[in-house]
Amino acid sequence: MSDTSYLSWPFFNEEHRQLQIKLDNWVSQNLHQTHGSDVDQACRDLVKQLGDAGWLKHAIGGKAYGANQDVIDTRAICILRETLARYSGLADFAFAMQGLGTGAISLFGSEQQKVTYLEQVGQGKLISAFALSEPNAGSDVAAMQCSATLIHAVQGDYYVLEGEKTWISNGGIADFYVVFARTGEAAGARGISAFIVDANTEGFEIAERIDVIAPHPLARLKFNQCRVPVSQRIGEGGQGFKVAMATLDVFRTSVAAAALGFARRALDEAMARATSRPMFGQTLADFQLTQAKLAQMATTIDSAALLVYRAAWQRDQGQRVTKEAAMAKMVATEGAQEVIDAAVQMFGGMGVRSDVPVERLYREIRALRIYEGATEVQQLIIAREMLKDYKDAKL
């Protein structure tokens, strides 16, 4: 059983504590670690399960649209992801993508867009996706090449999308995609807009399915003369970079929370292994080397948790958390990699046997150090924010 004493920290209120208890009870009874070979169907099933149980209501914003709260509660999102990740990486993925894929709509969408999409996402009836990355524009969003040209027509204005997106989670199973494309209002990041593209839109196709070490639906998308009505644009033209960054500010901290969940599960597995593994007339846990490693693992987890829930709390207080979220993601994902690697080492040969929990965690954690901003990008963000604060303080 993972340590949940962190819930007594002043970052949380009683609603957060009860949320974790209820979710922990639910996942222990309803989720299974193995999902079979059909990952697409497993994700569809998980979205339905999470929707039916009411957990997806936390991933969207606006009580009028079926959400749990009018404003997305970052701490709740983090508690949900940490708890789900501790049990099932795929369940965490299914939950997170429902939030990330609709975050832009929750924050900037029109009334009609919210009515059309949010409630059905919260019920698990629609699957969403967030399409930002391109073959040559991942961390560098300003290098985006996918374009959207505004066409004025008697029957109604529309945009024509051309280009590609890649590494898109839920690609191939999503019912709609929030797509970012260059509309040219200004140079660089100021000339990007966001659009909702339904999966059945003419001119849109899944160009390639991508297999990765921790299987989940992933694809390269292609747009060829893809017509999207102006009513499907999120926010104003040229606001796309602002929309994307605001969405990522909500969910970047939750990536760190998912890493925490993986790390806590790895420590649980390591403790069980160390205390039960006979070795040289005693147990593995009796060796000082093992004790030192366990101590380091626990300290790494608590250090990351403090950063994660500080950032989540600050955002829920309405504060800007660009630096704090970057710190949380960097420390939690890098730390989780170290914790999981140590757990695999304690398992010896069993640690690399396919689908043993620590082997699965080893595969699942690796992507978190890359997506939604690689560790190196987080370092740049942190330093940039520090230098800005320093220069402002000197003025």
ABEGO torsion letter per residue (X at the ends): XBBAAAAABAABBAAAAAAAAAAAAAAAAABBABAEABAAAAAAAAAAAAAAAGAAAAABBEAAAGBABABBBAAAAAAAAAAAAAABAAAAAAAAAAAAAAAAAAAABBAAAAAAAAAAAAAGABBBBBBABBAABBABAAABABBBBBBBBAAEBBBBBBEBBBGBBGBGABABBBBBBBAGABBEAAABBBBBBBAABBGBBBABBBBBABBBBBBBBBBBGBBBBAAABBEBBGAAAAAAAAAAAAAAAAAAAAAAAAAAAAAAAAAAAAAABBBGGBBAAABAAAAAAAAAAAAAAAAAAAAAAAAAAAAAAGBBAAAAAAAAAAAAAAAAAAAAAAAAAAAEAAAABBGBAAAAAAAAAAAAAABGEBAAAAAAAAAAAAAAAAAAAAX
